[in-house]
Amino acid sequence: MAFAIEITSAAYDELDNIKPYYRRSIINAIDKQLTHEPTTESKNRKVLAGIQPGFEHETPVWELRVRQYRVYYDVDHESTTVFIRAVRQKPPHTTTEQTI
């Protein structure tokens, strides 16, 4: 079953501020990795336990790693929708808590 992807306006604004080359990579990764089994942990996907992000979300919040960027999302299984909540650059040597 395929999940629909919904990008919140805040995440859309963050995505819009990213250079087009990286934005394409992020969008491709979202389409490839989150439309099927978005809640299956993998090398580039993990659930963020015990972290309270500063944006609107439903728990649990997930993180998708795409190069130096992180896509934060949650999933509504009833409506089979993935909600992209934030897209942030994670500088080297910083923690997820500092990025979120």
C-alpha positions in Angstrom: 0.0 0.0 0.0 1.4 3.4 -1.0 1.4 6.3 1.4 0.5 9.8 0.3 3.1 12.5 1.0 1.9 15.8 2.5 4.5 18.6 3.0 3.4 21.1 5.6 3.8 24.8 4.7 6.7 25.3 7.2 8.6 22.3 5.7 7.8 23.6 2.2 9.3 27.0 3.1 12.4 25.3 4.4 12.7 23.1 1.3 12.2 26.1 -0.9 15.3 27.8 0.7 17.6 24.8 -0.3 19.6 25.0 -3.5 17.8 23.2 -6.4 20.4 20.4 -6.7 20.0 19.4 -3.1 16.2 20.0 -3.1 15.9 17.5 -6.0 17.9 14.9 -4.1 15.7 15.4 -1.0 12.4 15.2 -3.0 13.7 12.0 -4.8 14.6 10.4 -1.4 11.2 11.3 0.0 9.4 9.7 -3.0 11.6 6.7 -3.0 11.9 5.9 0.7 8.6 7.2 2.3 5.9 6.1 -0.1 6.3 2.5 1.0 7.0 1.4 4.5 7.9 4.8 6.0 8.0 3.4 9.5 10.6 0.7 8.8 14.0 1.6 10.2 16.9 1.5 7.7 20.3 2.9 7.3 18.8 6.4 6.5 15.6 6.2 8.5 15.1 6.1 12.2 12.5 7.0 14.8 13.5 9.8 17.2 12.7 8.7 20.7 12.7 11.1 23.6 13.2 14.2 21.5 10.7 17.1 21.5 11.0 19.0 18.2 10.1 22.7 18.1 7.5 22.2 15.3 4.0 20.8 15.1 4.1 17.0 15.0 2.5 13.7 16.0 4.6 11.2 17.9 6.6 9.4 17.0 8.7 11.7 14.8 10.9 10.0 12.2 14.1 11.2 10.6 15.2 10.6 7.0 18.8 11.3 6.3 19.6 12.7 2.8 23.3 13.8 2.6 23.7 16.7 5.0 20.0 17.3 5.3 17.4 15.7 7.6 13.7 15.3 6.8 11.5 15.1 9.9 8.2 13.4 9.5 5.4 11.5 11.1 2.9 9.0 9.8 -0.9 8.7 10.0 -1.6 5.0 9.3 -5.4 5.5 9.2 -5.2 7.9 6.2 -1.9 6.3 4.9 -0.3 9.7 4.8 3.3 10.8 5.6 3.5 14.4 6.9 6.8 16.1 6.2 7.2 18.5 9.1 10.7 20.0 8.6 13.7 19.8 6.3 16.9 21.0 7.9 20.5 21.0 7.2 22.6 19.2 9.8 26.1 20.7 10.0 28.9 18.3 10.8 29.6 17.6 14.5 26.1 18.6 15.6 23.5 16.5 17.3 19.9 15.8 16.2 18.7 17.8 19.2 20.7 20.9 18.0 19.3 20.5 14.4 15.7 20.0 15.4 
